[in-house]
Amino acid sequence: MIKLKQYIKSKVSYYLPLTTIAFTLSAASCTSFLEDQVPQGTLTEDEVKDPKNIDGLLVSAYAGLLSIEDMNASFSLWNYDTRSDDAYVGGAEFSDGEPFHRLEMGVGIQSTDWPFGSIWSRYYQYLSRVNLSLDVLGNADQENSVIQQRTAEMKFLRAYGHFQLKRLFKNIPFVIKPNMTEEDYNNLSNREYSNDEGWQLIANDLEDAYKVLPATQADKGRPTKAACAALLAKVYLYKAYHQDNVNTNEITGINEDDLKKVVTYTEASIYTAGGYGLEADLHNNFRPEEAYENGKESLWAIQYSKNDGTNYGNLNFSNRLIVPCIPKVHDSGCDFYKPSKNLVNAYQTNVDGLPMMDTFSKSDYKVGSKQTVDPRLFVTVGVPGTPYMFNPNYMMSETNTWSRSGGTYGYFVSLKQNVDPALTGTYLFLCDSQWAASMNRVVLRYADVLLMRAEALAQLGQNSEALALINQVRSRASKMATSSIVSTYATQYNVHYAVGQYKNVSSKEDMMKIVKFERRLELAMESERFFDLVRWGDADAVINKFYTDESSSMMFLQGSKFTKNKNEYLPIPHEQISASSGNYKQNCGEW
């Protein structure tokens, strides 16, 4: 039996294989929404009903997670996280990826900018594969357990696509009806459902899937019950922060029932049943070696491969712009997604080993100083004075070797997406003059589950349990000082570690402050920060303060402004509105 990961790699070039279902959208209002696709093969009506023939179609949906995105419209959304205080766009200069630079500054953004149309159309192309798979599954034997499980998997994939789109654009059309006709697509509206109803539609798909998915999967790319629970928890967490006023993006209330759903779907028993838990070293989640991929903290990951018979292997091309430009090593690296000074400084700790919260930005952290820091810093950010990708042959410094822009966007480098240059030819490859790796991209990991549960409990006023969960994550960070990929840095590079545990916290406000800061430290450079800020209603205050604090030294940020009730979401792409025959309405903010 061919494993899912192998099968995806062998069929990735096919868009909608093995189907007789026509999927043509000829009307002008839809051609930019879901592109016409040509079937690559056929299944007879009887063959469609046979579970052993179904996987040939479903693999096209999984493959869409690899083949439809590209480095400029990455499904990881790193390009769009550069709006946060965690990172700069980077690159060679402002004109290098200019629309993203305007996006990070919050000014000069146009609904006609290509990044918006690109990520929109790519996600809907992906959803078209998923929906076609669900239509075919609907014709199969509904009493068959394999068909039931594959249907659950497709509903999980559909929920994931809608979830990402909703985080980006807020007001989106939902493609959820079975056997949609051309007329159905022509009549789709991006305001058919309220914001709250839209989140519930996503949750409905996941709740259906949760009832069926198994605790474990032989094929690691398929979602498990725990993966589904984690995504459900995340959806309900977003849903809990209601934005009910259609004319603003402001938080109008926090719903306790939604928060209780988060608590339900983050129960430890769901995850222990599948063998999930925290890795001993945070870095283990970001290693390409087979011994580390799909580890116990990885609830669901996009599966990449190498040496699979295709031209370059089905490598991770989504992160290839993040590779630094190291002479004679990564000469063609593009050096995007540069960690910010603000993020690096956030890892500083006080005498109790706790984050310095509001005072951390008053001095810039330097390797060799007496300032104590959280060891997660050096797993997340390549800092001058330490080795790039933990390899002492590539010591980082404040020179142009480590900044393609000559320092315009600083000298820090993101580590979580990159691979040790010593592994070139094994896990890292030069393809079409740019770099790509076979390392999986973890979409959902167990630490996020703990932090989501802590957030829900904090909002519900249950500080004691919330604090215990935060301390569980911090305990792993503390142990990394003596047992991790960066444990020798104290003696080798004169850094000082200190990670303490939080004690009693009395108020909800203080507890939420801790939760928010811990999410930043743990999930930094994993494309969560901006969306967290929007969910909490903090984006305006935090990002404008970031502009104020950093624009004096990071000159490209001068003139930046985050506009409340506008910049929280991307504009609906102009071409989509033009082609919708009046069915799409633009987001608030006078785009």
C-alpha positions in Angstrom: 0.0 0.0 0.0 1.4 3.4 -1.0 1.7 5.8 2.0 -0.1 9.1 1.7 3.1 11.1 1.8 4.6 9.0 -1.1 1.4 9.2 -3.0 1.0 12.9 -2.7 4.5 13.3 -4.1 3.9 11.1 -7.1 0.6 12.8 -8.0 1.3 16.4 -7.1 1.3 17.6 -10.7 -2.3 16.5 -11.2 -5.0 18.9 -10.3 -8.2 16.9 -10.3 -7.3 13.4 -11.2 -9.5 10.4 -11.6 -12.9 12.0 -11.9 -15.7 12.3 -14.4 -17.3 15.3 -12.6 -17.3 18.4 -14.8 -16.0 21.5 -13.0 -16.2 24.4 -15.5 -16.9 27.9 -14.4 -17.2 29.9 -17.6 -19.1 32.9 -16.4 -17.0 36.1 -15.9 -18.1 36.4 -12.3 -16.4 33.1 -11.5 -13.4 32.6 -13.7 -11.2 34.6 -11.3 -12.7 32.9 -8.3 -12.2 29.2 -9.1 -10.2 28.6 -12.2 -11.4 26.0 -14.8 -9.6 22.7 -14.4 -9.3 19.8 -16.8 -9.8 16.3 -15.3 -6.8 14.1 -15.7 -8.6 10.7 -15.7 -11.9 9.1 -15.1 -13.7 6.8 -12.7 -16.9 5.1 -13.6 -19.9 5.5 -11.4 -19.4 2.0 -9.9 -15.6 2.7 -9.4 -16.4 5.9 -7.5 -18.3 3.9 -5.0 -15.4 1.6 -4.2 -13.3 3.0 -1.3 -10.1 1.6 -2.7 -10.4 3.9 -5.7 -11.3 7.1 -3.8 -7.8 7.9 -2.5 -6.6 8.7 -6.1 -8.9 11.7 -6.0 -8.5 12.7 -2.4 -4.7 12.9 -2.7 -5.2 15.9 -5.1 -6.7 17.8 -2.3 -3.8 17.1 0.0 -1.4 17.9 -2.8 -3.0 21.3 -3.2 -1.3 22.2 0.2 2.0 21.9 -1.7 1.4 22.6 -5.3 -1.0 25.6 -5.3 0.9 27.9 -2.9 4.2 29.6 -3.9 6.9 31.6 -2.2 5.0 34.9 -2.8 1.7 33.5 -1.5 2.8 31.1 1.1 0.0 29.1 2.9 2.1 29.6 6.1 1.1 33.3 5.8 4.6 34.5 6.8 4.3 37.2 4.2 1.3 38.6 6.0 2.7 38.2 9.5 5.2 40.9 8.7 2.5 43.4 9.6 3.2 42.5 13.3 5.9 43.7 15.7 7.7 40.3 15.3 9.3 40.8 11.9 10.2 43.0 9.0 9.6 42.0 5.4 13.3 42.3 4.6 14.8 41.5 1.2 17.3 43.7 -0.7 15.4 47.0 -0.5 11.9 48.5 -0.4 11.2 47.8 -4.0 12.0 44.1 -3.4 8.5 42.9 -2.5 7.1 46.5 -2.4 3.4 45.6 -1.8 4.4 43.7 1.3 6.6 46.6 2.5 3.6 48.9 2.1 1.5 46.3 4.0 3.9 46.2 6.9 3.9 50.0 7.1 0.1 50.1 6.9 0.1 52.9 4.3 -0.3 53.1 0.5 -2.1 49.7 0.4 -4.4 49.2 -2.6 -7.1 46.6 -3.2 -5.4 46.0 -6.6 -2.1 44.9 -5.0 -1.3 41.5 -6.4 -0.5 39.7 -3.0 -4.2 39.9 -2.1 -5.6 38.4 -5.3 -2.9 35.8 -5.3 -3.5 34.3 -1.8 -7.3 34.6 -2.3 -7.4 32.7 -5.6 -4.8 30.1 -4.4 -6.8 29.2 -1.3 -10.0 28.9 -3.3 -8.3 26.8 -5.9 -7.3 24.5 -3.0 -10.9 24.5 -1.7 -12.1 23.6 -5.2 -10.1 20.3 -4.9 -11.5 19.6 -1.5 -15.1 20.2 -2.5 -14.8 18.1 -5.6 -13.5 15.3 -3.4 -16.4 15.7 -1.0 -18.9 15.6 -3.9 -17.3 12.3 -5.1 -17.3 10.9 -1.6 -21.0 11.7 -1.4 -21.7 9.2 -4.2 -19.9 6.4 -2.4 -21.2 4.0 0.3 -21.9 6.2 3.3 -22.0 3.2 5.6 -18.4 2.3 4.8 -15.9 3.3 7.5 -13.2 4.2 5.1 -15.6 6.6 3.2 -16.6 8.1 6.5 -13.0 8.7 7.6 -12.0 10.2 4.2 -15.1 12.5 4.3 -13.9 13.6 7.7 -10.5 14.3 6.4 -11.8 16.5 3.6 -14.0 18.4 6.0 -11.0 19.1 8.1 -9.1 20.3 5.0 -12.0 22.5 4.0 -12.2 24.1 7.4 -8.5 24.8 7.3 -8.8 26.7 4.0 -11.8 28.7 5.2 -10.1 29.4 8.5 -7.0 30.9 6.8 -9.0 33.0 4.4 -11.2 34.3 7.2 -8.2 35.3 9.3 -6.9 37.2 6.2 -10.0 38.8 4.8 -12.8 38.4 7.4 -15.7 38.7 5.0 -15.4 35.7 2.6 -17.7 33.5 0.5 -18.0 30.0 1.9 -18.0 27.1 -0.6 -19.7 24.5 1.5 -22.8 23.3 -0.5 -22.5 19.9 -2.1 -22.5 19.6 -5.9 -22.4 23.4 -6.5 -23.5 24.5 -9.9 -22.2 27.3 -12.0 -25.2 29.4 -10.9 -24.3 28.6 -7.3 -20.9 30.0 -7.7 -22.2 33.0 -9.6 -24.5 33.9 -6.7 -22.0 33.5 -3.9 -21.8 36.5 -1.5 -19.1 37.4 0.9 -21.8 38.8 3.3 -24.2 35.9 3.3 -23.2 35.1 6.8 -22.4 37.3 9.8 -18.9 37.2 11.2 -20.1 34.9 14.0 -22.0 32.7 11.6 -19.0 32.3 9.4 -16.8 31.1 12.2 -19.6 28.6 13.2 -19.7 27.2 9.6 -16.0 26.4 9.9 -16.5 24.9 13.3 -19.4 22.8 12.0 -17.1 21.1 9.4 -14.6 20.3 12.2 -17.2 19.0 14.6 -18.4 16.6 12.0 -14.8 15.5 11.3 -14.0 15.2 15.0 -16.7 12.5 15.6 -15.0 10.3 13.0 -11.3 10.9 12.9 -9.1 8.3 14.7 -6.7 9.0 17.5 -3.8 8.0 15.3 -3.1 7.8 11.6 -0.6 5.5 9.8 -0.1 8.2 7.2 1.2 11.2 9.1 -0.2 13.8 6.7 -3.7 12.8 7.5 -5.4 14.7 10.4 -6.1 12.9 13.7 -8.8 13.5 16.3 -6.3 15.6 18.2 -5.4 17.7 15.2 -9.1 18.3 14.6 -9.6 19.2 18.2 -6.7 21.7 18.1 -8.1 23.4 15.0 -11.6 23.4 16.5 -10.2 25.1 19.7 -8.5 27.7 17.5 -11.7 28.4 15.6 -13.8 28.8 18.7 -11.1 31.0 20.2 -11.3 33.4 17.3 -15.1 33.1 17.3 -15.2 34.0 21.0 -13.9 37.5 20.4 -17.0 38.8 18.7 -16.8 41.5 16.0 -20.6 42.0 15.5 -20.6 45.6 14.1 -20.3 45.3 10.3 -18.9 48.8 10.1 -15.9 48.2 12.4 -13.4 45.5 13.4 -13.8 46.2 17.1 -14.3 43.5 19.7 -17.9 43.9 20.8 -17.9 41.1 23.4 -16.2 37.9 24.5 -18.5 34.9 24.4 -18.2 32.5 27.4 -19.9 29.6 25.5 -17.2 29.8 22.8 -14.5 29.9 25.4 -16.0 26.8 27.1 -15.7 25.0 23.7 -12.0 25.9 23.6 -11.7 24.3 27.0 -13.6 21.2 25.8 -11.4 20.7 22.8 -8.2 21.2 24.6 -8.8 18.5 27.3 -5.5 16.7 27.8 -7.1 13.2 27.3 -7.7 14.0 23.6 -4.0 14.5 23.1 -2.6 11.8 25.4 -4.7 9.3 23.5 -2.7 10.1 20.4 0.6 10.2 22.1 1.1 13.9 21.8 3.0 16.2 24.2 5.8 18.7 24.4 9.2 17.9 22.9 12.1 18.2 25.3 13.7 20.8 23.0 11.6 23.4 21.1 14.0 23.1 18.2 13.0 19.5 17.6 9.8 20.9 16.0 11.9 22.6 13.3 14.3 19.9 12.1 14.3 18.2 8.7 15.7 14.8 9.8 13.3 11.9 9.6 13.9 11.2 13.3 12.4 14.5 14.2 9.6 15.1 11.6 6.1 14.3 12.8 7.3 14.2 16.4 5.0 14.1 19.4 4.4 17.9 19.5 3.4 18.0 15.8 -0.4 17.5 15.7 -0.6 18.2 12.0 2.1 19.2 9.5 2.3 19.7 5.8 4.4 16.9 4.4 7.3 17.6 2.0 9.6 15.2 0.4 12.8 14.7 -1.6 14.2 12.1 -4.0 10.7 11.0 -4.9 11.1 10.8 -8.7 9.9 14.3 -9.5 12.2 17.0 -10.8 13.2 18.5 -7.5 11.2 16.4 -5.1 8.1 18.0 -3.6 10.1 20.4 -1.5 8.9 23.3 0.6 9.0 26.2 -1.8 6.9 28.4 0.4 9.8 29.4 2.7 12.5 29.7 0.1 12.5 33.6 0.3 13.5 33.4 4.0 16.9 31.9 3.4 19.7 34.4 4.1 22.3 35.3 1.4 25.5 33.8 2.7 28.4 34.3 0.2 29.6 31.0 -1.4 26.9 29.2 0.6 23.5 30.8 -0.1 24.5 33.2 -2.7 21.0 33.4 -4.0 19.2 33.6 -0.6 16.6 36.4 -0.5 16.7 37.2 3.2 13.0 38.0 3.8 11.0 37.6 7.1 13.7 39.3 9.3 13.0 39.1 13.1 12.6 42.6 14.6 14.6 44.2 17.3 11.4 44.4 19.3 11.0 40.6 19.2 14.6 39.9 20.2 14.3 42.3 23.2 11.1 40.6 24.3 13.1 37.5 25.3 15.0 39.5 28.0 14.2 38.4 31.6 14.3 40.0 35.0 16.0 38.8 38.2 13.2 36.2 38.7 13.6 34.9 35.2 10.3 36.4 34.1 9.6 38.5 31.0 10.2 42.2 31.5 6.9 43.0 29.9 6.5 46.7 29.4 10.2 47.6 30.0 11.9 45.1 27.7 12.3 47.6 24.7 14.3 50.2 26.7 17.6 48.6 25.7 18.6 46.4 22.8 19.9 43.0 23.7 23.4 42.0 22.6 25.2 38.7 22.9 27.9 39.0 25.6 25.9 41.4 27.8 25.0 40.4 31.4 21.3 40.6 30.5 19.6 37.3 31.1 17.3 35.9 28.3 15.0 33.1 27.6 16.8 30.3 25.6 13.9 30.2 23.1 15.4 33.3 21.7 18.3 31.4 20.1 16.0 28.7 18.6 13.8 31.4 17.0 16.3 34.0 15.9 19.8 34.0 14.5 21.5 36.6 16.6 24.9 38.1 15.7 27.6 36.5 17.9 25.9 33.0 17.7 26.1 30.4 14.9 23.6 30.3 12.1 21.5 27.2 12.3 23.6 26.0 15.3 26.6 25.4 13.0 29.8 27.2 14.3 31.1 27.2 10.7 28.6 30.0 10.1 29.0 32.6 12.8 26.6 35.5 12.5 27.8 39.1 12.7 26.5 42.6 12.0 27.9 42.6 8.5 26.4 42.5 5.0 27.0 38.7 5.0 24.0 38.5 7.3 21.9 41.3 5.8 21.2 41.4 2.1 19.9 45.0 2.6 23.1 46.2 4.1 21.5 46.5 7.5 18.3 48.3 6.5 16.3 45.5 7.9 18.7 44.5 10.6 21.0 41.5 11.0 18.7 39.0 12.6 17.7 35.9 10.7 14.7 33.6 11.2 15.7 30.1 12.2 12.5 28.1 12.4 12.0 27.9 8.6 15.7 27.4 7.7 18.0 24.4 7.4 21.7 24.0 8.3 23.8 24.7 5.1 25.8 21.6 6.0 22.7 19.5 5.0 22.8 20.8 1.4 22.1 18.0 -0.9 20.5 16.0 1.9 17.6 18.2 3.1 18.4 21.5 1.5 18.5 22.0 -2.3 19.2 24.7 -4.9 16.3 24.6 -7.3 15.9 27.1 -10.1 18.5 29.4 -8.5 16.7 29.5 -5.2 16.7 27.3 -2.1 14.1 24.8 -0.9 14.0 22.2 1.8 12.2 18.9 2.5 11.4 19.9 6.1 7.8 19.6 7.0 5.8 22.7 8.1 4.1 22.2 11.4 0.6 23.8 11.2 -0.7 22.7 14.7 1.5 21.9 17.6 0.8 20.9 21.2 2.3 24.0 22.8 -0.3 26.1 21.0 -3.0 23.8 22.5 -1.7 24.5 26.0 -1.6 28.2 25.4 -5.1 28.3 23.8 -6.5 26.5 26.8 -4.7 28.9 29.1 -6.2 31.8 27.3 -9.7 30.5 27.4 -9.4 29.7 31.1 -7.9 33.1 31.8 -10.9 34.8 30.1 -13.2 32.6 32.2 -11.5 33.7 35.4 -9.8 30.4 36.1 -6.3 31.8 36.8 -4.9 28.9 38.7 -5.2 26.3 35.9 -4.3 28.9 33.3 -1.1 29.7 35.2 -0.2 26.0 35.5 -0.4 25.6 31.7 1.8 28.7 31.1 4.3 27.3 33.6 4.3 24.0 31.8 5.4 25.7 28.6 7.9 27.8 30.5 9.3 24.7 32.3 10.3 23.3 28.9 12.0 26.6 28.1 13.8 26.5 31.5 15.2 23.0 30.9 16.5 24.1 27.5 19.1 26.1 29.3 20.9 22.9 30.3 19.5 20.4 27.7 18.9 21.6 24.2 20.5 22.6 20.9 21.4 25.9 22.5 22.4 24.7 26.0 26.1 25.3 25.4 25.7 28.9 24.4 26.2 30.1 27.9 29.8 28.9 28.0 30.6 29.2 24.3 29.1 32.6 23.5 28.8 34.3 26.9 25.0 34.4 27.1 23.0 34.2 30.3 19.8 32.2 30.7 17.1 32.7 33.3 13.5 31.3 33.0 11.3 31.4 36.1 7.8 30.3 37.0 4.9 32.5 37.5 3.4 32.6 41.0 -0.1 33.6 42.0 -1.9 36.0 39.7 -5.1 37.6 41.1 -6.7 39.6 38.3 -7.9 38.5 34.8 -6.1 41.5 33.3 -2.7 40.4 34.7 -3.4 36.8 33.7 -4.3 37.8 30.1 -1.2 39.9 29.9 0.9 36.9 30.8 -0.9 34.7 28.3 -0.4 37.1 25.5 3.3 37.5 26.2 3.8 33.8 26.5 2.1 33.2 23.1 4.5 35.7 21.6 7.6 34.1 23.0 6.6 30.5 22.2 5.1 31.0 18.8 7.3 33.8 17.4 8.0 33.6 13.7 5.3 31.0 13.2 2.9 33.5 11.6 0.6 33.7 14.5 1.4 37.1 16.1 -0.5 39.5 13.8 -3.6 37.4 13.9 -3.4 37.1 17.7 -3.2 40.9 18.0 -6.3 41.3 15.8 -8.2 38.7 17.7 -7.6 40.4 21.0 -8.3 43.8 19.6 -4.8 44.9 20.4 -3.4 45.5 16.9 -3.9 49.2 16.8 -2.2 50.0 20.1 0.6 47.4 19.8 1.6 48.0 16.2 1.5 51.8 16.4 3.7 51.7 19.6 6.0 49.4 17.6 6.3 52.0 14.8 7.0 54.7 17.4 9.6 52.7 19.2 11.5 51.4 16.2 11.2 54.1 13.5 14.0 56.1 14.9 16.5 53.3 14.2 14.7 51.4 11.5 14.3 54.3 9.1 12.1 52.4 6.6 9.3 52.4 9.3 9.1 56.2 9.3 5.7 57.3 8.2 4.1 54.0 9.2 0.6 54.0 10.6 -1.8 51.3 11.6 -5.4 52.5 10.9 -7.9 51.0 13.3 -11.0 49.5 11.7 -9.1 49.0 8.4 -5.7 47.4 8.7 -6.9 44.4 10.7 -7.8 42.7 7.5 -6.8 42.7 3.9 -9.0 44.3 1.4 -11.2 42.1 -0.7 -9.2 41.9 -4.0 -10.5 44.5 -6.5 -10.7 41.9 -9.3 -12.9 39.7 -7.2 -15.4 42.5 -6.4 -15.4 43.5 -10.1 -16.2 40.0 -11.2 -18.9 39.3 -8.6 -21.8 41.1 -10.2 -22.3 43.1 -7.1 -22.4 40.1 -4.8 -19.1 41.0 -2.9 -18.8 44.0 -0.7 -15.5 45.6 0.4 -14.3 45.4 4.0 -14.6 48.5 6.2 -11.9 51.1 6.1 -12.5 53.0 2.8 -10.3 50.9 0.7 
